[in-house]
Amino acid sequence: MHSQMSHEFASLQLTLVDRYVELGLGTYAEGLNRLTNFQRRLGLGAPTEPASNSQWITVVSRMEAQPSHAARVHSLMNDFEKLPPAIPEHIVHGWPTVGAFSIQVVGDVARTHFFSMDSDDESPLHPTKLGTRRNELHTVLSTVRASHPGLTSVVGGSWLYSTRSYQSLFPQVHVRNARVRRNRQTFQGMSHWGQFLDHQWRLRTNLADQFREHVRAWEGDDPCALFPINTLEVSSPIEAFDLPHAP
C-alpha cells in the first residue's frame, strides 16, 4: 500500500466522482478536482478552479482516458507510485507545530490542524495518549498567541470532533456549540475523507460500505450527508483555552 493512498481508498473516492458525473452535475475532471483529495495526497499543491497544476492536469487527463472505474484507479495508483510521498501540509507552509497539532493563523483566527505521525501501533487518540495530546495543543496555542497577540478566536473543522476522544482534548465551551457542516461542494482534504481510514491508513470497511450505499442512492442534494460521520465546525474565543496572556 502506498503511504499516501491505497487502491481501496482511491476507489471509494471515485465512486462519488462516478455518481457526480452520472447525475450530470459536472465533468469527470471537475469531479476529480472538487470531490477528491488526490491532488493534495500526490503532493501537487492545493486544488484550484480551474485546475492550474500541470502535473495534476496530466494525471486527470490520463484517468479520463480510461474505459472503466478499475482502470482509472489503476492509472491513479501508477501516478502515486511514480511520485515521491507528499510533504505534510504543515511542513510545506511552516505552520507552528507541536506533536500532533499545527496552527494555521489567518488574520486574528487560529485554525487547529491534527497531523499525527505516531510511529507505534496505537491510535494517536488512544486513552493513554490523551494527556500528551492536550499538552501539545496547549503548548502550540501558547506559542502562537505569544507571536500573534492579536488572535481572538480558535476554530476547527473535522469529522474527529464527532468523537469523544478528540472532543476531550478541547475546553467544553469550544465544542459545546459545534455545528454540523452542510452544503459543502468541495471535499479536497481529510476533514471528511479521513473518517474512512484507521491510524494505520487501512480502510474502515463498515463506514466505506455505508458511504457506497449513500452514494448509490444520491440524487444530487447536500453531499455532506453522504458521509456516515458528521464533520463538525467548532469555534470559541481564544480565552477559553486559558493560555498565558500575550505580551
N, C-alpha and C positions, 0 to 999 in steps of 0.2 A: 504494500500500500504506500502511495506517495505521502510524504509528510504533510502536504497541504490539501490533498484531495484523494478520495477513493472512488472506484467505479460506482459503488452503491450510492454514495452521496451525490456524485455528479448526475447520475440517472434520476435521483429523486428531484433535484432542482429542475432538470429538463422536463419532467412530467408537467410542471407548471408552465413552462415555455410552450410545450406542445399544445396544452389546452388553451392558452392565451391566443395562439395562432389559429387554432381550430375555431374559436369563438369570433374571430375577425377583429380582435382588439388591437392588433399591430402586426408588424412583420417579425420574422424569426430573429433578425438582427436586433430589433428593438426589444424583443422579449429577453434575449440574452443580456442585453445591456441593462435593462431595468430590473429584472427579476432574479438574477443570479449573482453570486459573489465570486464568479470565476476570475474576473479581471483582477480583483484585489488579491485573490489567492495565487494567481500566476505571477504576482509581483509587477504588474504592468500599470500601476498607478490607480488613482481614483477614477471611477467612471464619469464621463461627461456625455452630454446630449446636445448634438450628435457625437458619436464616438470620435475621438481625436488621436488616440494612441495607435500608431501604425502597426505595431505587433499585435495588438488586440484586434484590430480590424482584419488582419490576416487570419488570426485564429477563428474569428467569426465566419469569414468567407469560406474557410475550409469546412467548418461544420455545416454551413448552409448547403454545401455541395454534396453532402452525404445523403444516401437514399433512405435511411431509417434511423430510429431512435438509437439503437445499439451502435450503429456506425458513427453517429455523432458523439456518443460517449467515448468510443474508441479514439476518434480523432482528437477530442479534447484531452484525453489522458496521454496521448502521444506528446502533446504540447507540454503538459505538466512534466513529463519525463525529460524533455529536452532542456527546459529552463531551470535555472538554479532556484532553490527554495526562496519564497518571498521573504524579504526582511520585514519583521513585525512593524506595524504602523507607528507605534510609539517610538521606535528607534529611528525610523525614517524622518519623523517630524521633530524628534528631540524633546518629546513631552517629558516633564518631570515624572520619574518612576521610582517607586519603592516596592520591591517584591512583586506582587500580582497587580498592583494598582498604578495606573498612569492618569495624569490630569491634563486635559486639553483646556487651555484658557482662551475663551472667546469674549472679548470685551470685559465685562465685570462678572462673568459667569465661569465657574469651574465645572467642567463636564468630566465625570469619572468614567474610566475605562478599565476593564478587567482583562488582563493578559497573563493568565497563569502559565508558567513554564516549569512547574514542579516536575522533577525527574523520577520520583518514586512511583509506586503503583497505586497510591491512594489519591482520591479526588482532592483537588485543591480546596474543596469545601467540606472535607471530612471533619467531623466534630473535633478531632484532636488538633486541627489547624485553624479553627475559627479565631482563637486568641491572636495568633500570628497575623491573620488577615486583618483583624481590627487594628492592630498596631501599625501595620503597613499603611492602611487607609489614613489613620490619624497622622502619621509621620509625613506622608506625601502632601496631604492637605495643609499641614502646618508649614511645610517648606514653601508651598506655592503661595500661601497667604502672606508669608514674610516677604516674598519677592513681588507680590502683586497686592499691595494694601487696599486697592480699590475694589476687590472682589466683594460681591454682595450675596451671591447665591451659589448653591451646588445643585447640579442636575444630573440625571442619568436616564438611560432608556435601554432596557434589555428584557429578554424573557427570564433572566435569572432573578429578577425582582418578584417573580411569581413563586419562588422557592423560599421556604422558611429559613434555610441556612444562609442564603445570601442576604435576605432582609435583616437577619440578626446582626449583620456587620455594621448597620447604619442606625443612627438615632431613630426612635419611633416616629418622631414628627416628620422625618424625611420620607418615610414610606407610607405613612398613615393615609395620605391623600393621593396615593398612586392612581393614575388614570390609565385605562386600557387604551393602547394605541389603536386607532381606527382610520380607515380610508387612506392608508398609505399606498402609494402606487409604485414604490421602488423598494427592492429588497437586495441591496448590494453589499451588505456586510453580514455580521454574525448575530446582530441583535434579535433576529427572528430565526435564521437558519441554524444557529448554534444549538438550539434545543434538540436537534436530531443526532448529536454526537455525544458520546461519553468522554471522560477525561483522557482517554487513550485514542480519541478520534475514530472510534468504532461507531457504526450506525446503530441507533436505538430503533430496532425493527418495529416495536409496538407503535411508537409515535410516527414512524415513517409510513406504516400501513394505514393509520388514521388519516394522515395527510393525503395519501393517494386516493382514499375514498372521498375525501372532501373535494379534491381537485376533479375527480371524475364527475361529480355532481355539480360542479361550479358553473354558474351561468353569467359570471362577469361582475357580480356585486363585490362588496368590500373584500379584497384579497387577504387582509389581515385575519379574517375569520377562518381562513383555511388552516391556519397553524394551530395544532392541538393545545399548546400552552400560550397563553396571552403574553404579549410583550407589553410591559408597563413603563410609563413615563413618570419619573419622580422628581421632586424639586422641594427645596427648603432654603431659608436664609442660612448663610454660612455660620451664623451664630449658633445654630442648632448643634453643631459639631463640637462646641466647647473647646475651640482652638486657642492657642496663645494669640493675644492681640497683635496685629501687625504694627511694626514700629512706625 
